[in-house]
Amino acid sequence: MSTLLLALLLALPSYAADPLDLDAALAAAAERNLTLAAMETELDQAQAQLNQARGLLLPMVQAGASWTHMDHEESVDFGAAMGSIFEDMGFPVDTSGGEPMVLARQDALSGKLTASWTVLSPRSWATLRVAREGQGLAELSVDQLRQDLLLGTAQAWYASSMTGALVDLQREQISAAVEQLEVAERRLAAGAGLRIDVVRARTDLAQAQQDLLSAQLADESARDGLGVLTGLGGLPEPGEAGEPRLPVASDEALVELALDRREDLASGRASVEMARASLGVSRAQWMPSVDLAWQGSYAFTEPGEMGSDDPTRWTAVASLNVPLYNHSMVGDIGGRKAELRQAELRLEDAERQAAQAVRQALRDQRTSAAAVDLAVERAALAHEALELTETAFAQGAGSSFEVSDARTGLAGAEINRLTTQLQAELDALILLRALGSDMLTAVQ
């Protein structure tokens, strides 16, 4: 690889102008993530269903108008008819001066106003309760998705931070390999070294350059994922952040805490209440209902000559409906009872799994936290070993093989330290999520 390419690798700039802190990343994800925005539209749907259920308990008013046109008006000539009758009876009567009487005019225009109200409707009341439970369940579902999204964002942020540190580590490896190559070349030129030392140093440098390219690609992928999750796009550069704040309590207390505030368990409890409310709807079908209705009409055109000349009419109706028997309603209640029992069993199973998840997350977090201390100690020893071998090689008391081996060991120890630290951070995040913590405040 050319010297120019090496310089570009070592001086490759960051893609983001300003570092993205973890709290800013989480806030951006909560506000701009499109998956979450799409899920939040379900809240509008739940509100619409609630309004629809409320409409069952409110009066309904409807207005209308009708226009009728016949091919001819309906009329009858009572004078001619009576004259014919009298003539048949032998009493001729002159009825030529009379006019036909209109029964129905050719055009008629009328208006109508109708109002109805179910004043007693147990089923509608139960349906309203189901809609309210559905709205609460939708809110819990959105909140659960939001917390899962924030967990993924925090994980991506820490992963991106680790890959950035890995890039810095590989750059340090290149700098060290360049220094080793210079020492080997000087010793060879002075007649105190071997050609194999130069070859091995160049080999180590080429490997370090390849490792840097791989680290940079991994870093770009991690930052790309972070940009998608936060909705910011591009390749954000992670900034500084503290360690996730873990609650301090006994394992039993933490399990109780999780059972009290986890969103999935709250959703399970809401599902039980919704199933119970649905059973109430089925049972309410057997209860009586009372309906009131009023209808008024007005004839805008002049009525016929027979009958009343009042253009207004109104009618009021009260009805009582008492269901006596419907076998399908019996089956409906049985199905609702089964759904309620199913929801209760699912909630009980979810609570047991949540408790087990908290205990496992506690074990994983403690194991990874202990592994961090060992990884840090191993990296410190690897640093010391490399310094000793480099000093010995520079003084002619060691070989380039020992330096290469020590540098490889240091790279492995540093990578192990970074990945172990990342695993500890991820396990801490998983523990916080298992406890039902709010990720917006738990990791800032």
Salt bridges, closest charged atoms under 4 A:
GLU40 OE2 - ARG146 NH2 3.17
ASP71 OD1 - HIS72 ND1 2.92
ASP107 OD1 - HIS69 ND1 2.61
ASP143 OD1 - ARG146 NH1 3.20
ASP148 OD1 - ARG433 NE 2.96
GLU185 OE2 - ARG202 NH2 3.23
ASP197 OD1 - ARG200 NH1 3.93
ASP219 OD2 - ARG223 NH1 3.02
GLU237 OE1 - ARG223 NH2 3.36
ASP251 OD1 - ARG366 NH2 2.69
GLU263 OE1 - ARG433 NH1 2.87
ASP264 OD2 - ARG262 NH2 2.79
GLU273 OE1 - ARG129 NH2 3.44
GLU273 OE2 - ARG276 NH1 2.80
GLU302 OE2 - ARG105 NH2 3.51
ASP332 OD1 - ARG336 NE 3.75
GLU339 OE1 - ARG336 NH1 3.34
GLU344 OE2 - ARG276 NH2 3.33
GLU344 OE1 - ARG341 NH1 3.66
GLU348 OE2 - ARG352 NH2 2.91
GLU351 OE2 - ARG269 NH1 3.92
GLU390 OE2 - ARG407 NH2 2.82
GLU414 OE2 - HIS383 NE2 2.65
GLU414 OE1 - ARG417 NH2 2.80
